[in-house]
Amino acid sequence: MVDSLRAEKPYRIGIIGDKSSLVPFWELFANLGNERVLGQLGLVALALHETSPAGERFSPTLDLPVYAGWREMMGAHPEISMVIETTGQLALIQNLRLGLPPTVALVERAAASFFLRLLSSDQMWVACKVDLMHTQTLLKNVIDQLKEEIVLTDHHGMVLDCNKALLNRLGVSKAEVAGRHLRTFFLLPEAAPNDDASAGSSASDEGNGGSPLEQALATGETAEATLPQVDHDGRMHYVREYIYPLKDDSGAVSSLLCIRRDITSRTQMELRLQQSERLASIGEMSTYIAHEIRNPLFAISGFANQLLREAQDEKTREKLGIIVAESRRLDGILKSILTFARPSVSAPGLADINGIVGDTMDLMGMACENQGIEPIQALTTDIPLVKADPELIKQCLVNLVKNAMEAMPSGGRLTVRTGLAPAHVFLEVEDTGVGITPDLREKIFGPFFSTKGKGSGLGLAMIKKILDDLGGTVDLTSIPGEGTRVTLLLPPHLAVAKQEPTG
């Protein structure tokens, strides 16, 4: 019995009535649905219960044959298995009950109106569902194409849905993310928001004591911050997190919209602009330093040397020696500042990177061994020459090797590599020292910044300046406690055909 009720029987339907009953009947359906849907139900023909020419069309949008009476319709269409009567006339209904074959179902006007409304509502629900699914698919496709990580959570921060960007970064499926707290994906345990660490931070970040997610959960208000992040390769990234609480009609937070954007490139451009502004200020100060400080410093150093030669008392000689040594140190700092402020004077030439590495490590190999450092040269043969002054490249390499040695006071391994990148020749220095913490990562290439408590803090800044002038770049990766790797990407000497003289 249950199976017979569930079985779908294909009906071929004929409609019987007069125009006065068929027109409102048809308008009723047109208001609730679409005439084309009625055609999909299996309508075969119309029969008019009044004198009317046969063969005419009843509706311009539905091409059905029209017959003068129901017997003519049944004779022309024996496949009809259901008849709908629209007039409600008892005589006609009685006539139909007596004249229709027992295999043909008769649906009277009241029942037909009920089923028509029910059918129309169902069709409208299906149409709305299709439209909703189309809109949902379109929105999902758009959100999944965005590079930003987008997550929807409940008011407790438990993940409800997310886009592909987050799943691709984590390498997991959506089922593995759903139901877990957003702290698992957005909160960076290695660093809290640091407004001074990024040029991309806005005033809204000031005073933040935790992640923007924690602030939004605590206050119910929008929160955002720029956070530093170190990836698995030791590369520095900056991410901007936005948490938007979504409130219901009562004003209570019902869910959270969370967006995470990688702004590393933008932040690096802002930091470069800041450094350029600092360098411009240093350049303006260099003339004043040269004329107003070096001249009296030269006099102080000269008189101190003269007094040192004439002094007989040991304590006096010791004090004068300190004055002379400090004067020399100050003069060295002034020379570094002036050298850094001036444009790099690079003699045109070609540099053999492997040869420079070999010569430099021969000179510094003894110092490495005395400090318990194992020097390793991993040089790639057959790499092109570099368009640069060899002395400048050697200066960069010496500075990097010294920094690596200072990062390994108890010994370690220092590796110098060369090779060919897609568009550059690279020179790489890697150590197994203490590494660099994220909060210092963007400062180390700035002028006058040093963690060693000595020197001018211009070594790495000078390297970056030299590489910028050469058209190359500097890439730094570091993991605290594991080591640091600095890579110089240098422009190769291209094999450009010489032009034949004309004329």
HELIX and SHEET records of a PDB file:
HELIX    1   1 VAL A    2  ARG A    6  1                                   5    
HELIX    2   2 LYS A   19  LEU A   32  1                                  14    
HELIX    3   3 GLU A   35  GLN A   40  1                                   6    
HELIX    4   4 TRP A   70  ALA A   76  1                                   7    
HELIX    5   5 LEU A   90  GLY A   99  1                                  10    
HELIX    6   6 ARG A  109  GLN A  145  1                                  37    
HELIX    7   7 LYS A  164  LEU A  170  1                                   7    
HELIX    8   8 LYS A  174  VAL A  177  1                                   4    
HELIX    9   9 ARG A  183  PHE A  186  1                                   4    
HELIX   10  10 ASP A  195  ALA A  197  5                                   3    
HELIX   11  11 ALA A  203  ASP A  205  5                                   3    
HELIX   12  12 PRO A  212  THR A  219  1                                   8    
HELIX   13  13 THR A  264  GLU A  292  1                                  29    
HELIX   14  14 ARG A  294  GLU A  310  1                                  17    
HELIX   15  15 GLU A  314  ALA A  341  1                                  28    
HELIX   16  16 ILE A  353  ASN A  370  1                                  18    
HELIX   17  17 PRO A  390  GLU A  406  1                                  17    
HELIX   18  18 PRO A  438  ARG A  441  1                                   4    
HELIX   19  19 GLY A  459  LEU A  470  1                                  12    
SHEET    1   A 5 VAL A  66  TYR A  67  0                                        
SHEET    2   A 5 LEU A  43  LEU A  48  1                                        
SHEET    3   A 5 ILE A  13  GLY A  17  1                                        
SHEET    4   A 5 MET A  82  GLU A  85  1                                        
SHEET    5   A 5 ALA A 105  VAL A 107  1                                        
SHEET    1   B 5 VAL A 159  CYS A 162  0                                        
SHEET    2   B 5 GLU A 149  ASP A 154 -1                                        
SHEET    3   B 5 VAL A 253  ASP A 262 -1                                        
SHEET    4   B 5 MET A 236  LYS A 247 -1                                        
SHEET    5   B 5 ALA A 223  VAL A 230 -1                                        
SHEET    1   C 2 LEU A 350  ALA A 351  0                                        
SHEET    2   C 2 VAL A 386  LYS A 387 -1                                        
SHEET    1   D 5 ILE A 373  ALA A 378  0                                        
SHEET    2   D 5 GLY A 412  LEU A 420  1                                        
SHEET    3   D 5 VAL A 425  ASP A 431 -1                                        
SHEET    4   D 5 GLY A 483  LEU A 490 -1                                        
SHEET    5   D 5 THR A 473  ILE A 479 -1                                        
END                                                                             
